[in-house]
Amino acid sequence: MEFDEYAQYRETKLHEQPDFAYNTYLCTIPQDFDRVNPHWHDQMEVIYIKRGEGVVSVDFNRLEVRAGSIVPVLPGEIHSIDGTPGGRMEYENIIFSPGMLGGGDEDEWFRKNVLEPLRNGNLAFERPIPPGTDFYLEAKAALDGADAACTNRTPGYSLLVKGYLFEFLHALYANRLDRPQTQPRRSADRLKVVLADVKTRYAEKLTVEGAASLAGYSEAHFMRVFKEETGQTFVGYLNDYRLTAATYFLRETDESIGNIAVSCGFDNGSYFIRRFRARYGKTPSEYRKAAGS
């Protein structure tokens, strides 16, 4: 499992098939994560709440969710997931690329009316999908059907999954809005650049000053916007990302704890251990031992 995948879904993959880009991950907050920090990717994601309640944020718009809620996330949208204090929330992350369904020269209508609007964020619909509506019933039946097809894996099951995904996209298209419910926040695109920088350079010396410059803000304005939108300071977000990376390398490699600390951006070993214990309730060595048992 690659780190990007681990950081968002841990190792709870339910369905995997080589050369078939459709995956489902069953995740639990707080068992697998305290929260899923803001991130984005080029695939489409559907967050399907199975138990409990919490908050899903899409481009920093907070959406209250509970068991049964379905939240489609378009490619490129920044999203995060939080549970409720003291509660437990189980949910499925369904990840796929709409391009796996076609959209070539022979299917120009699908490309122009569905694929391109999905990719550029112009296909708008209510989120979460309103329970009890025909929209919800069609979307739910499609997701449940794809899940059952992946579980049973009869010969040619990938054809069934694609068929259900077409039904799901039909539900989105048939219930599209004339305009987005809320206008995209300008800060989303600016902060996306910062999140991408953390993702690629978290091991380096990153500063508030540098992040603010990337976003095109003054330091004071950047710190205020970042905290308002993500619920964390930039330094807190960076340290969380680094600590998550550390858990990955502790589980997946035999590297020494000192080398892992440095490779995750912690120059001071004692500080790394203190931060790690404060976050996970274990020292790095205790965490590695528990993960291997």
C-alpha positions, -999 to +999 in steps of 0.1 A: +000+000+000+014+034-010+015+062+016-011+084-002-036+055+000-026+047+036-030+083+048-066+084+036-079+049+040-054+028+061-055-009+052-093-015+052-097-021+015-128-043+008-125-047-030-094-049-051-089-063-085-058-057-106-064-035-137-099-025-125-099+010-110-127+006-085-120+003-048-140+004-016-125+011+018-143+006+051-131+032+076-140+040+112-135+072+132-118+072+157-105+036+153-087+042+121-083+080+122-090+108+147-102+126+115-094+126+078-076+159+072-083+180+041-070+165+009-079+160-027-072+137-056-081+132-093-105+103-088-142+106-078-150+096-043-183+087-027-185+088+011-213+065+023-220+066+060-229+032+075-231+039+112-230+069+135-228+106+125-203+133+118-193+160+094-180+158+058-165+190+044-163+196+007-143+226-005-147+237+032-185+236+031-195+216+062-222+189+057-238+171+086-240+134+079-255+103+096-261+067+089-273+063+053-259+097+041-243+096+007-219+124-003-204+123-038-170+142-040-159+153-075-124+150-087-102+178-074-125+189-046-109+193-012-126+172+014-122+161+050-141+138+074-148+142+111-168+122+136-186+135+166-168+139+200-170+106+219-189+089+190-180+063+164-187+066+127-183+039+101-183+048+065-173+035+031-150+054+007-158+044-028-131+055-052-132+053-090-122+073-121-152+083-142-129+078-172-130+040-167-165+042-181-155+055-215-160+089-231-140+084-263-148+097-297-177+073-301-193+086-269-190+123-273-223+130-254-211+112-223-178+131-224-192+165-229-223+162-206-210+140-178-173+134-177-161+170-184-187+186-160-176+161-133-139+169-138-143+207-138-169+208-110-198+221-131-221+192-124-239+204-092-263+184-070-275+184-035-251+170-009-257+149+011-281+134-014-315+140+002-328+108+019-362+094+009-361+110-026-360+092-059-325+107-063-314+090-031-331+057-039-315+054-073-280+064-060-283+040-031-294+011-052-265+016-076-239+018-049-253-013-031-255-032-063-218-024-071-209-035-036-228-068-040-212-074-074-177-069-060-185-092-030-199-120-051-174-117-080-192-138-105-175-141-139-175-107-156-186-089-124-167-058-135-193-054-162-220-053-135-200-027-115-197-005-145-234-008-151-241+003-116-217+032-119-236+044-150-268+042-129-251+062-101-239+089-126-274+089-141-288+098-107-264+127-104-270+139-139-308+136-137-309+155-105-283+182-114-289+217-103-290+247-126-262+262-105-242+252-075-258+253-041-229+274-029-203+292-050-169+277-047-147+295-022-118+313-037-097+301-007-102+264-018-080+268-049-054+288-030-052+263-001-052+234-025-017+246-036-005+245+000-019+211+007-002+197-025+031+213-013+028+196+021+020+163+004+052+164-017+076+182+006+065+174+042+100+161+050+115+195+042+116+226+063+082+242+055+073+275+071+041+296+075+058+323+055+064+300+026+029+285+027+014+320+028+034+330-002+022+300-021-014+308-013-009+345-023-018+358+012+000+377+039+011+356+068-015+369+091-043+365+066-031+330+056-030+318+092-066+331+098-079+316+066-062+282+070-075+279+106-111+290+096-112+266+067-094+235+080-100+238+117-062+235+123-033+258+123-009+253+094+018+240+118-007+216+134-018+203+099+019+198+089+028+180+121-003+157+118+007+149+082+043+141+093+031+119+122+008+100+099+037+094+075+057+082+105+031+056+114+032+044+078+070+039+078+069+023+112+044-003+099+057-008+064+095-006+068+124-017+090+140+017+091+153+029+124+131+052+144+158+079+141+158+077+103+120+077+102+119+109+123+143+127+100+126+114+068+093+127+082+106+162+089+115+159+126+152+169+132+149+165+169+144+129+180+131+137+215+106+161+201+094+135+176+088+110+203+070+135+225+047+145+196+041+109+186+032+098+221+009+128+225-009+119+193-011+081+195-006+073+232+025+052+225+061+057+217+071+050+181+087+017+192+056+006+211+035+015+181+057-005+158+055-035+182+017-033+185+013-030+147+034-061+141+016-083+166 
